[in-house]
Amino acid sequence: MSAPTIGTDERTPDAGEDDRPAARPRRTVREGLARWSLARILVVTGATVAVLLVLAAVIGGIGLSVLDDRRVELVDQIGPALVATQQLDAATVNQETGVRGYALARTPDFLLPYEQGRADEARLIPTVRALEAAHPEALADLAAVESATARWRATYADPTVAAVGSGAPGLSPEVGKAAFDEVRGAIDTQRSRLLAMRDEARAALGSAARTLAVIGVVTMLGLALGITGLLLWLRRVVVVPTRRLASEVREVVDGDLDHRVTAAGPREISELGEDVEAMRVLIVRELADTERARAELDARSHELARSNSDLEQFAYVASHDLQEPLRKVASFCQLLQRRYAGQLDERADQYIEFASDGAKRMQVLINDLLAFSRVGRQGDPMEEVDLNRLVDRAVENVAGALEESGGAVEHGELPTVIGAPALLTTVFQNLLGNSLKFRGDDPPRLRVDAERDTESDRWLLRFSDNGIGIEPEYAERIFVIFQRLHARNAYPGTGIGLAMCRKIVEHHGGAMWLDPHPPPGTTFVIALPAQQSEHQPETAPAGAPAGPALEAAP
C-alpha cells in the first residue's frame, strides 16, 4: 500500500453524498455595489430621486385636495346656505308683518310685504335645498321650516286674508302668533345647525391647512434626507474611490515609481486603476531599458572618446612622424634622379621616377586626410556670412585656372547665413575647381543660384556647370573618401574633395547631394539652415545673370 500524499485529502465520500461543486464565495452587498458601473449608479440615483419627487408630489396633491374640499364645503356650501337661511327668515317675517298689517288696516297695500315674502320664500327654498344637499340633517331642518310655514299659512294667514277681503273679522292674533312661533323656532333650529356646521367646517379647514403644512415640512425633510443620503452614497462609491486613485497616481507622478496603484469602486474606476497600473509597470520597464541603454551609450561614448583620442594621436603621428620619413624618401629620390639620371639604365630611371611620385602622392594623401579629420574640430568661429562675398573669394582663389581654361562664373543674389567663412569658402572653391577640372570641349561655365525652401526653412544653393557630368548611379559614391570615377592619369586629385565638402556642410547643419535630373553637365545642391529674420533675395529669371560674372580674359 502506497503512503498517502502529504497535504491531500483522500477521504472516500460517504454513501448518499452527491458530488456537488464547491460553493462560490459570496460577495458582500458592499462589494456588489462597488462593482456597479457608473452608468448603473447614475440610473439608480436618478430613479430614486424621481421616486422621491413623485411621492412628494402625490402627498402634496392629496393634502391640497383635502384642503380644497374643506374650502368648498365652507365657502361654497355652508356659508351661502347660512346667508340664504337668513334671507328666508326675513321673508317669513315680511309675510307675518304683511298679514298682521292687512288685518288691522284692511287696506290691500298692506298685503304687498306678504306677497313679496312668499315670492322670496319660493325663490330661496330651492337654493337652500341645493346648498344643503350634502347634509341630510340640514335638509331635515329645512323640511321642518317648510312644514311650519305651511301650517302657519293654512291655519292663520290664508283664512285671515280671506276673511278681511270679504269684510268679516279676521282670526285672533293669538292663533297667528302661536303658529308663527313654530316657524321662527324651526328657522332658529336650522340657523343653529348651520352655524355649528360652519364652525366645524372652519375647524376642519384649519386642521387641513395645518396637516398640509406638516405634510409639506415632513415631505421636504424626507426629500432632503433622501437626497442627502444619495449624495453621501455617491460620495462613498464614486468620489472616495476616485480621490484614492488620484492620490495613488500622484504618488507615482511625484517619483515613487515602485508604488503599486490599486483601485476599488465602480467598474470604470477599477478598470482605470488597472490601466494606470499597467502603464506604470510599462513605464518602469521602459525606464529600466532606458537605463541599460544609457549605460551602454555611456560605455560606447567612453569608447568613442578613446577612439577619438587615438585618432588625434594618429593625426599627430601622421603630421610629424610620418611626414619626416616621407620627406626624406622624396628628397633622396629626387637627389638620385638629379645626380644619376642617364648614368643608370632606362629601367632604373623609371623606378626612381615611380618612387619619387609615390612619395609625393603619399604626402598629398596624408595632408588631405589630416584636413578631412580636422573639419569641425578646430573651433572655427560661426558668424553671419554673405555668401556673395564667399563665392567671389572662391572665384579669386581659382582665378588662374579660370583664366587658363577661358571659363566664367555667374551667380544670382545669394543669402546671408550663419557659418564659418573659411570652411564654406573651401566648399565653394572645391566645387569651382571640379567644374574647371572635369570640363568638356566647350569653355567651362558655372552658375550659382539660391532659393528658399519654405517647408524645411533652408536655403538651397545650386552649383551648375556644363562639364562632363556624373551618372546618377554614382550619386553617393562620389562623396566617399578617396573614391574616384576616373584613372589618376586622366584627372589629377585624391578623391577626397567632395567628401570634405559634404562633411563641412553637415558640420553647418545642412546637407549636400547631386541633383539626379540636371541639365547637361553637373548640378550640386547645398542646403543650409536659414536665419529666422533675414532678407530673402529675389529669384533671378532662369538663364539671366542676376549677379556679377567673372570670365577669363581672351
Stockholm file with secondary structure:
# STOCKHOLM 1.0

chainA/1-554         MSAPTIGTDERTPDAGEDDRPAARPRRTVREGLARWSLARILVVTGATVAVLLVLAAVIGGIGLSVLDDRRVELVDQIGPALVATQQLDAATVNQETGVRGYALARTPDFLLPYEQGRADEARLIPTVRALEAAHPEALADLAAVESATARWRATYADPTVAAVGSGAPGLSPEVGKAAFDEVRGAIDTQRSRLLAMRDEARAALGSAARTLAVIGVVTMLGLALGITGLLLWLRRVVVVPTRRLASEVREVVDGDLDHRVTAAGPREISELGEDVEAMRVLIVRELADTERARAELDARSHELARSNSDLEQFAYVASHDLQEPLRKVASFCQLLQRRYAGQLDERADQYIEFASDGAKRMQVLINDLLAFSRVGRQGDPMEEVDLNRLVDRAVENVAGALEESGGAVEHGELPTVIGAPALLTTVFQNLLGNSLKFRGDDPPRLRVDAERDTESDRWLLRFSDNGIGIEPEYAERIFVIFQRLHARNAYPGTGIGLAMCRKIVEHHGGAMWLDPHPPPGTTFVIALPAQQSEHQPETAPAGAPAGPALEAAP
#=GR chainA/1-554 SS CCCCCTTCCCCCCCTTCCCCCCCCCCCCHHHHHHTSCHHHHHHHHHHHHHHHHHHHHHHHHHHHHHHHHHHIIIIIIIHHHHHHHHHHHHHHHHHHHHHHHHHHHCCGGGGHHHHHHHHHHHHHHHHHHHHTTTCHHHHHHHHHHHHHHHHHIIIIIHHHHHHHHHTSCCCCHHHHHHHHHHHHHHHHHHHHHHHHHHHHHHHHHHHHHHHHHHHHHHHHHHHHHHHHHHHHHHIIIIIHHHHHHHHHHHHHHTTCTTSCCCCCSSHHHHHHHHHHHHHHHHHHHHHHHHHHHHHHHHHHHHHHHHHHHHHHHHHHHIIIIIHHHHHHHHHHHHHHHHHSTTTSCHHHHHHHHHHHHHHHHHHHHHHHHHHHHTTTTSCCCCEEEEHHHHHHHHHHHTHHHHHHHTCEEEECCCCEEEECHHHHHHHHHHHHHHHHHTCCSSCCEEEEEEEEETTTTEEEEEEEECSSCCCGGGTTGGGSTTCCSSCTTTSCSCSCHHHHHHHHHHHTTCEEEECSSCSSSEEEEEEEECCTTCCCCCCCCTTSCCSCEEECCC
#=GC SS_cons         CCCCCTTCCCCCCCTTCCCCCCCCCCCCHHHHHHTSCHHHHHHHHHHHHHHHHHHHHHHHHHHHHHHHHHHIIIIIIIHHHHHHHHHHHHHHHHHHHHHHHHHHHCCGGGGHHHHHHHHHHHHHHHHHHHHTTTCHHHHHHHHHHHHHHHHHIIIIIHHHHHHHHHTSCCCCHHHHHHHHHHHHHHHHHHHHHHHHHHHHHHHHHHHHHHHHHHHHHHHHHHHHHHHHHHHHHHIIIIIHHHHHHHHHHHHHHTTCTTSCCCCCSSHHHHHHHHHHHHHHHHHHHHHHHHHHHHHHHHHHHHHHHHHHHHHHHHHHHIIIIIHHHHHHHHHHHHHHHHHSTTTSCHHHHHHHHHHHHHHHHHHHHHHHHHHHHTTTTSCCCCEEEEHHHHHHHHHHHTHHHHHHHTCEEEECCCCEEEECHHHHHHHHHHHHHHHHHTCCSSCCEEEEEEEEETTTTEEEEEEEECSSCCCGGGTTGGGSTTCCSSCTTTSCSCSCHHHHHHHHHHHTTCEEEECSSCSSSEEEEEEEECCTTCCCCCCCCTTSCCSCEEECCC
//
